[in-house]
Amino acid sequence: MAYDAAKPSGTDTPLKNEGMMKRGAKALKASEAAFRKAQIYHRLWQAQAEIFYPERADFTTTYSAADERYDGLHTSMPSMMRRDMASNLGAMIRPRGRHWFNVSATPVSVMKDDAARRWCEDSTDTMRNIVYDPRARFPATMAESDNDYVTFGSSVVSHPYRRDQTGILFSCLHLRDCAWSRNEDSVVDTLHHKRKHSLRQIVAWFGVDALPPEWKRDFEKGHTEEMRTIVCSVMPLDVMEMGPKDKRPKAARYISIYNAHGVSGECCMGEYFFAAFPFTVREWMSVSGEDYARSPCTSVALADARTLNVTEEDLLTSIEQAVRPAKYAKKGVLLSDLDLRANTVTFISDDYDSKGMGPPIANIEQGDPRYAMEFSERMAERIGMAFFQNILKLPAQGDMTAYEVAERIEIYTREAAPLFEPMEAENAHIMDSVFVRAMAKGAFGDILPNGMVDGLPDALKGREIRFEFETPLSQALKKQKAIEFDQMLATAGGIIGTQHPAIMATLDNADWDEAFRDGMRGKVPEAWIMDRESVAAKRQADAEAADAAGQEAKMTEAAMGAMKANPENLKMAARAMKGEEIV
C-alpha cells in the first residue's frame, strides 16, 4: 500500500527548533541512565545467546561480521529448539496466506451495522497490503524478532515511515543497542536506540551543518564512509519543554531526538515527531521488580542445555575411546614402535610366550558410551518440554468420543493461554501504531479539517478501532464451540424422537441461527457462512415465493372448480384469473 508522497506528512520532517539543543542534552542524559540500567542484563543475555542463539552472542563480546561464533558448542540441540520454537510461533500467530487479523470496533454492537462492517473489512484489506508490502520487510523482521523473543523474552520491533514516505519499514533492533523506560502505567513509552551510520548517510539525513565539529571535519576531509554512532531517543512529547516558537505537527504525540554519540559539546542534530510510538517492545514473561522481561523457555532450559553440552562433549570422547581405545603393552615384548595403522608390522621378542604372558598388546577398558547417550536423550526431552513442545499442537482426536475431545481441547486452551495471550497484545500494539500513522497518511480516506476520515460511517465515529487475531487459542475455542453444537444437535435429535408436542416445543428456546454460526466457525472457513442480512433476505424471498405459489394454487383450484360449473361461473373465473374484482 503506497501512501501519497506528495502530501505533507507533518510528522517526519527533521526540524531544528530553538530549544532543540536543550532538549537534546536532556534526552542524552536520560539515555545514558537507561543504558546503564539495561547493561546489567547483558551478561544474562550473553549466556543465553552463547548456547541457544550464537549468532546473537555479542552482548559482552565483540565479533567481526563473518566470525565463527560456535566455539565451545558440542551440540546443536538447544539452537534447534530455539529455531523451531521461533518458527512455530510465527506460523501460529501470523500464518501467511490466512487472514490472521481483522479490523473491528467496540462495542461489538457497532459491527452489526452494515456500513461499519464493510468499512472495517476494507480497512483490513488495506492494512494487509501495508504490512505485506515487500518493501516493508514485515515477514523477515518478525522472523528475526521471534528468535530474540524466544531466546531473551524481549524483542524490539521498529516500524517508522520509510524515507520516501510511501509506507512503513519494519526492522528488528539488537537488544544490546536498546534501553527503555516506562510510564506510570508500566507501559513502555520511552526508548533509546544506538545506531551506526556512515557520515554520508548522516549528512543525507540531517545536512552537513548539523554535524558536530569533529564529524564535520572528517566529512570534509573525504572520510564519508566512516561509521559513527547516533543515539535516537523517542519519548512522549509532553515530557519535553516546547517553546511557543518551536514548530511541531498538530498530530504529534512523540518526539524523536538524535544525538551524536561520543562527542564533546552540543551534539543534537535534529528532531522528528510521530503521531504514534514507532517501536513495539515485545515482552514474554515479566518479573516483578524488573523492567526487562525473561524467556520462559531459555530461563528454564539454560541449566539443562549446559548439562547437555558437557554431556555431548564427554559422549564424543567416550565414543572415540570405544572406537579407538587406549592400548597397553608389556615391557620388553615389543621390539619396534607400536604402529596401529593398516598394513603395518610391529615386531615382538622371540622370548614372548602368549600362553603364559597374555597378549602383548591389549585395550584399556573404558566406560560404556550408551549411558551418556541415554542421558543425552533425557536432557534433550527436558529441553523440549521447556520449549513447550508438549503443548504447541492441538491434541489428536483419534477414536475419542466428542466429550473426550472437548475435555482435551479445554485442557489445551487452559495450558496454551499463558503462551499466546501476551503475543496477541503485542500484535495489537504493532497494528494499532501502523493503523494510526497509515490513517494520518490518508490510507483509509482523506483527513477532513475536523480530523475525521472522509467516508467514515456514522456508526464508527467516536468509536475505538481495534484488532482481532486468529491464534491457536482462538481456533481451539472455535473447535470447542463446534463440539458443543454437535452435542446440542444430538440433544435436539433425542427431543424430536419423543414425538411429544410439549417436549418438542422446548426446541423453540434455542437460538439455532446463533448456535449454527458459532458451531460451524469451528468446522468450515468463515467465507462459507452467509451473513445475517443475506440469510434474512433469502428467507424473505423464499417466503414471498411460497406465498405467491400458494396464491397461484388457490386460483388454479378455483379455476378447475369453475370448469365444472355453468358458463357464467366460467366467465367469472376467467375474470378472477386476470385479477379483476368479482362482486
N, C-alpha and C positions, 0 to 999 in steps of 0.2 A: 504494500500500500504506500504510494508516494504522496507526500504532502505537497502543497503548493509552495515552492520555494520563493515565489515572488511576494508572498505575504510576509510582512514583518513578524518575526517570531515573538519579539517583546520579552523573551526570557533567556536568550542565548547570545546576545551581543556583548562582548567584553567591554566593560565600562571602566573609566578612570575618574572616580569622583574625588572631591576634595578631601574627604575623611578616609580615603582608601588606605593610606599608609598606617593610620592609627588602627584601623580595623585589621589590617594585615599583621601588625605586631601582636595584637590581642589573639588572633587566630593561631599564629605561630607559637605563642606561649602555651595555648591550650593544646596544641598538637604535641608539643614536647612532653607535657604532663601525661597525655593519653598514651603515647608510645612507651613511656617509662612504665606505666601500669600494664600495658599489654606484653611487655618484654618478658615478664615472669612466666608467661605461658609458653615461650619459645622452646624451652628445654623439654617440656612435655610433648609438644608437637613434633619436635625433632626425634624424640624416642619413638613416637608412634609412626612417624613417616619412615624411619630407617628400616622398619620391618614390614610395614603394611603398604607404604607408598614411597618407595625410594626416590622416585622422580621429584618428589616434593621435599626431600630431606636436605633443605638448605636454609633452615632457620638459624642455626648456630654454626654452620659450616659453609664455607664458600666453595663453589664449584664453577668450573668453566662450562660453557653451554654443552659441549659434547663429552664431558667426563663420564666415566663409568661409575655408577653410584651403588653397585650391588656387592661391593666387597664386604665379606663377613657374613653373607647370607648363604645358607646351605639348604634352604627350602623355598619354593615359590608358593607354597600353600597359603600363607597369610595374604600375600599380594593378590592371589587369585580370588580369595574370599572377598577382599575389598572390591576388586574389579567386578565380580559377579553381582555383589550386593548393589553396587552403584548402577550397574546396567539394569538390574531387576527393578530398582526404584524408578529409574527413568521410564522404563517400559510400562510400569504400573500406574504412575501418577501423571504421565504425559505421553500416552500411547499415540504414536504418529499414525495418521490415517484415520483417526477416530476423533469425534467431537468431545474432547475431554474437558472443555469448559464452555459455559454459556452465560451470556449477559442476562441478568434478571433484575428485578426491582422489589423493594419492600414497601408496604406489606404484601403478602402473597396475593391478596385480593386484586391488587393492581394488574397482575398478569392475566386476569380474566378478561381485561379489556382488549378487544381485537387490535386496535391501533398500537397499543403499548406492547403487546406481544410481538407484532410484526416488526416494530422498531427495534426491539431487543434482539430478534432473530437477525435482522440486517446488521445490527451492531456487532453481533457475534461473528458474522462473516467478515466484517471489516477488521475486527481485532485479530482474527485468524490470519488475514492477509498481511497485517502489520507484523505480527510475531514471526510468521514463517516466510517473510521476505528473505531471500538468500543473503542479502546484504546485512540483515540484522544479526545473523550468526546465532540465533537462539538455540537450535539443537546442539551445536558444538559447545556453546558456552554452558548450557545446563548439564551436558555430559561431564564436562570438567568440574563444574560445581558439585555434582553428585559425588564425585570421588573425594573432594575436600569434605563434603558434608558427612560422608560415611566414616572417613578417617579421623577427622578432628571434631566433628559435631557442630562445626560452624563453617560458613562459606559466605563470601561477599560477592554479590552479582551487581554489576554496574549496568545501568540502562539509560544513558542520556541520549540526546539527539545526535545524529551523525553530523559531521562538519558541514555537509551540503544542505542540512535542514530538511531532508526529504524522508526521514524516518528515524527509527530507534536503532541504536547499536548496543548489543549485549556483549558483555565481557566478564570473565571470572577473574577476580583480583587475588593475588597471593596474600594469605593471612599475615605473612611476615611484614608486609608493607601497609597494613591497615590497623587502625585503632579507632575505637568508637566509645561513645558515652550515651547515657540515657536521660530522658526527661523524668518528671515527677511521676509519670505513669509507667515507668520502667520500659518505655518504648525507645528504641534506638533512633535518635533524630539528629545526631552529630557524628560525622565520620571523617577521619583524616586518612589520606592516602598518599604514600610516597610513590612517585612515578618517574621513570627515566626517559628523557627525550634528548635528541641531538639539538645543538644550538640552532641549526637550520629550522627544525620543527618549532622550536620555541619562538623564534623570530617570526615565522609564518603565522603563529598563533597570536602573539601579543605585540609584535613590532620590535625593532631593534632598540628604540628609545626606552622600552620598558625593562631592558636587561640591567642587572646590577653592573657597576663599572668594570669589575674583573671579567665578567662574562662578555661584556660588550667589547673589551679589548681583544679577548680571544677570538671572538667572531670576526672582528675587523682584520685580524691577522690571517684569516682564512681557515681557522680551526672549526669549520662549520659542522663537522660530523662528530665532534667530541660530545660525549654524553654528560648530561647534567641532571641533577635530581630536583624535582619540584614537589612541594607539599601542597596538596589540594585539600582544603578544609571546607566541608559543606555542613551548614548548620541552619537552624531556624532564623529567619530574618529578624524576628523580634528580640533576639539576644544581642544584636549588634546595634550600635548607635548610628542612625542615619540622619544626616543633617537635612534641613529644608531644601537645600540646593542639590542634594545628591539624587541623581537620576536612578530610577528603578521602575521596572514594569509594574503595571497596576495589579496583574495577576500573580506577581512573585510572592512566594511563601518561604523560599530558602535562598540563601546566598552562598556562593562558592568562591572562596578566596584562594589565590595562587601565590605562594611564596617561594622564592629561590632558597634552596637548602644549602647550608654550609657557607654562607657569605656573611660579611660584616656589614653593618649599617642597615638602611632600609632595604627591604627585599621583596615587597609586594609588587606583583607585575600586572594584576588585573582582577576584576570581579565578574562573576557571572551570576545569573539569577534563574531560579527554577520555580515552576508552579507546583511541582511535587518532588518529593525526596527521590533523587536519581539512583539510590542504592537500595538493595534488599539484603539485609543480614539474615541469612538462614541459620536458625538455631534449633538443635535437636533436643538435647537433654540439658535442661537448666539445673544449676545447683545453687541453692540459697547462699547468698553472700558473694557470688562470683558473677562478674559481668560478661564472662565468656562461657559459651556452652561446651559440653563434652559429648563425645560419641558413646552411646550405649554399646556399640559393637567393639571398638578397639580398646575402650577403657576396661571392659570385662575380659577381653581376649589377649591383652598385652602380655600378661604373665605366661599364659599357655603358649602364645606364639614364641616367646623367648625360649621356653622349655622345648618346644618343638624344634626350634632352630639348633639348639645344643644337641638334642636327640638325633637329628638328621646328620649332624657332623660326626657324632660318635658312631652312628649307623654306617656311614660311609667308611670310617676307619675299620669298623668290625667286618664289613663285607670285604674290604681289601685284605684284611688279615685271614679271612676264611678262604679267599681265592688264592692269595699268595702268602701263606703263613710263614712266620719266622722259623728258622732252622737251627738245629744244634748238631755238632759233630764231635766225636770223641778225639781227645788229644792224641796225636801221633798216628792216627789212622789215615788221614788224607796226606798224600804226597804232593798235591798241587792245590792251587787256589780253587775254592768252591765256585763252580760256574753252573748256574741253573738254566741257562739259555738252551734253546733247541739245538740238537746236533752237536753237542759239546761233550767232552770227556773229562772226568775227574778221576785222577789216579789214586788208588788205595794201596796201602802197605801189604806186602806179601804175608806178613805175620798176622794179619787180621783174620779172626775166626768169627764168622757171623753167627754160628750156633752158640758159642759161649759168650760172645761180647755184645750181641744185639746188632741192630742195623747201624751202619757207620754214619748215616745222616737221617735225622728224624724231625718231624714237625713239633713245634711247641704248641701245646693245647691252648686254644683261645676261647673267648666267650661265644655264645650262640647268638648270631645277629637276629634271629627270629623274635627274641624277646624285645629288642629295640623296634622291630617292625610293628609288632602288636601295640607297643606303647605309642609309637608314632601315629598309628591309625586312630587310637583312642584320643590323642591330643587333637588330631585333625577334626574328629567328630565333635569334640567340645568347642573348638573354634567355630565350626559351622553353626552350632546352637547359639553361640554369642552373636553371630551374624543373622539370626532369625531364619535360618534355612528351614526350620521345622514349622514355621507359621506363614511363610510367604505365599504358599499356594493354598487355594481353596481345597477343603477336604474332598477326596474322591467319594463318589456316591455308591458305585458298585451295586451290590444287591440289597442295599439298606432300604428300609421302609421310609415312607415320607416323614414319619415322626423322627426317625433316627437321623435322617438328612437335616431336618430342621434343627435338631439338637446340635449336630456338628457345626452347622453354619452359625448358630448362636454362640457357640464356644469360640469359633474363629473370629467372629465380629468382636467379641469381648477381648480377645488377645491381640487382635490387629489394630484396634482403635488407638492405643497409645503410639503406634508406629506411624500411622498415616495422618492423624489429626494435625500435628504440627506442620506437616507438609502442605496441607490444604490452606492453612493460614498464610504460609509463605507464598504459595501460588497466588493467593488473593492479593497480597501486597504488591507483587510484581505487576499483576494485571491492573490493579487499581491505579498504580503510578503511571503505567503506559497509557491507560484509558484517559486519565486527566490531561496528560500532555498531548495525546492524539486529538482530544476534543479541542484543546486550545489551538491546534493547528488546523482545525476545520475538517477533520477526517470524518466526522459524523454529521456535518452540516455547518453552514456559516454561522459565526458568532454574531448575534444581534447586539445593538448598542446597550441593551439592558443586561447583557451577559448570558442570555438564554441561547440555546441552539435552535437554529431555524428548522422547523419541521418537527420539533419535539412534541409528541402527543400531550394533550392536556392532562391525561391521567398520570403522566410521568413527571409533570412539573412539580418541583418541590419534594420529589421522592428520592430515596437513596438507591443509586445504581450499584449492584453488587454482582459477584461472580459465583456460579455454582460449578462444582468439579466432579468428574467421574473418577473414582478410585476403587480399588478392590473392596474397600469397606462399603461404599455406596452400592457397588454391584452385589455384594453379599446381602445387603439389606433388601435389595430388589428380589434376589432369589428367595429370601425368607418370605416375602410377601407372595411370591408365586406359589410357594408350598402351602401357605395359609389359604390362598384362593382355591387350590386343589382340594384342600380339606373342607372348605366351605361348599364346594360343588358336591363332594361326597355326602356331606350332611344334607344338602338340598335333595339329592337323589333319594336318600332314605326317607325324607319327609314326603316326597312325591309318591314313593312306593306305598305309603299308608293308604292313599286314596281317600283320606278322611278330610272333608271340606274344611273343618275348623283348623286342623293341623296344617293343611296346605296353605291356608290363608296367612299363616305366620311368615311365609316367604316374602310377603309384602313389606316386612320390617327391614329388609336388607336393601341397601343401595347397590344394586347389581351393576350399574354402569361404572360407579367408582371402584367397586371391587374388581371388575373385569380389567379396568385400566391399570390399577396397581399390580394385579396379578400377571398380566401379560407383559408389563415392562420388564419383568424378570425372565422372560422367555424369548421375546422377539424384539427386533430393533424398534426404536421409537417411531421411525418413519412408517411402519406398518400399521400404526394405530391412528385412526382418523380423529381429528379434533372434535370437540363437543359441538361446535357450531355446524360442522359438516354432517355429523350424525343427526342433529336436530332437523336440519334441512332435509336430509334423506328421509327421515321418519315422517316429516310433514308431507313430502312429495308422495311417499307411499300411501299415507292416509288419504290424501286427496285423490290419488289414483284408485284406491279401493272404494272410496265414496262414489266416484264417477262410475266405476264398474257396477256398483250396486244400483245406482240410478238407472243405468242402461239396462240392467237385468229386469228391473221393475217395469220399465217401459216396454221391453220385449215381451214380458209376461202379459202385460195389458193388451198388447197388440195381438198376441196369439189368442187371448180370450175373445177379443173383439171379432176375430175372424170367424168365430163360431156363432156370432150374433147376427142381427139383422143388418141390412145395408146402411141404415142410418148410424148404427154404432160403429161400423167400419169407417165412415166418414169422420166421425168424432175421434176415433183412434188415430187416423191419419193426421188430423189437426193437432192432436196431443203430441204425436211424434215430431211435429215441426216446432213444438214449443208454444203453440197457441193456448191461451187460457180457455177452458171449456166451462161454460156456465150452465 
